[in-house]
Amino acid sequence: MTATPCLIGRSSSHFTRVVRVIAAELGVPYAFRPVFDLASCDPADYGGNPAMKLPVLHLGAEAVFGAENICRTLAERHSGTGRILWTEQLPGPAARNVQEMVWHAMAAQVQMVFGTQAAHLPADNLYFAKAARGLAQVLAWLDARLDDVLVALPPRTTSLMEVSLFCLLEHLDFRPSVGWEDHRRLQAFAAGFAQRPSARATAYRLDRPDGPESGLQAPGA
Ligand SMILES: N[C@@H](CCC(=O)N[C@@H](CS)C(=O)NCC(=O)O)C(=O)O
């Protein structure tokens, strides 16, 4: 019998949430092990990831690193009819540009939140100020193009592009860095995606050592 996959991550992490939304969309069960201390410099605390990044998936003795890699691995185990649209299945460069900008924005959010809120470095340092400016410009760029890209997507359960964009946008509210309230197309997209059971079941929250930190996640949760 195949072991139940164990996801190592944080309920407050947008990269972790991408995996959880895709797993819920496909109904793939997994156990969850939270990482409480991002200041740890022990790869063992990150499921053996030498880069000390989250999420990580343990499949028996095998470790899978990175959100997209984990999503694809879970999808390979899925025997149902759900169809995730991957980056190479997007209809052209305009849609792939959206995915590229979303990955960039998610990384910039990590840079700013980890650097200023966790490491307490000054937010006005060029390193963070430029990242914030770039993130703001990316959000405006996405807002101007998203509707045209969405309308051209082929039939799907969902796409990695939409899931990652949604996780980015809600994370901007959970860990405020750059405002996006004036981007009405992004707001409409996020409000629509938030109605999906997979989104409702994976809302951002802080993991606590005394909380319900692990256990089997039912399909759809
Ligand atoms: N390329 C990685 C990036 C993951 C990432 O940046 N994760 C954040 C949490 S959302 C993290 O590990 N932060 C801790 C750190 O940067 O030290 C992926 O796609 O999963």
The ligand as an SDF file (V2000), in Angstrom:
LIG
                    3D

 20 19  0  0  0  0  0  0  0  0999 V2000
   10.7710   27.8790   -4.8330 N   0  0  0  0  0  0  0  0  0  0  0  0
   10.0950   27.5650   -3.5920 C   0  0  0  0  0  0  0  0  0  0  0  0
    9.9450   28.8120   -2.7570 C   0  0  0  0  0  0  0  0  0  0  0  0
    9.3390   28.5320   -1.4170 C   0  0  0  0  0  0  0  0  0  0  0  0
    9.4250   29.6760   -0.4180 C   0  0  0  0  0  0  0  0  0  0  0  0
    9.9950   30.7450   -0.6580 O   0  0  0  0  0  0  0  0  0  0  0  0
    8.8110   29.4120    0.7360 N   0  0  0  0  0  0  0  0  0  0  0  0
    8.8360   30.3280    1.8410 C   0  0  0  0  0  0  0  0  0  0  0  0
    7.5610   30.1780    2.6540 C   0  0  0  0  0  0  0  0  0  0  0  0
    6.1610   30.8270    1.7800 S   0  0  0  0  0  0  0  0  0  0  0  0
    9.9900   30.0060    2.7580 C   0  0  0  0  0  0  0  0  0  0  0  0
   10.4570   28.8920    2.7780 O   0  0  0  0  0  0  0  0  0  0  0  0
   10.4480   31.0070    3.5190 N   0  0  0  0  0  0  0  0  0  0  0  0
   11.5090   30.8410    4.4560 C   0  0  0  0  0  0  0  0  0  0  0  0
   12.7680   31.5310    4.0340 C   0  0  0  0  0  0  0  0  0  0  0  0
   12.7640   32.1900    2.9720 O   0  0  0  0  0  0  0  0  0  0  0  0
   13.7550   31.4050    4.7470 O   0  0  0  0  0  0  0  0  0  0  0  0
    8.7440   26.8790   -3.8930 C   0  0  0  0  0  0  0  0  0  0  0  0
    8.2720   27.0240   -5.0300 O   0  0  0  0  0  0  0  0  0  0  0  0
    8.1760   26.1990   -3.0600 O   0  0  0  0  0  0  0  0  0  0  0  0
  1  2  1  0
  2  3  1  0
  2 18  1  0
  3  4  1  0
  4  5  1  0
  5  6  2  0
  5  7  1  0
  7  8  1  0
  8  9  1  0
  8 11  1  0
  9 10  1  0
 11 12  2  0
 11 13  1  0
 13 14  1  0
 14 15  1  0
 15 16  2  0
 15 17  1  0
 18 19  2  0
 18 20  1  0
M  END
$$$$
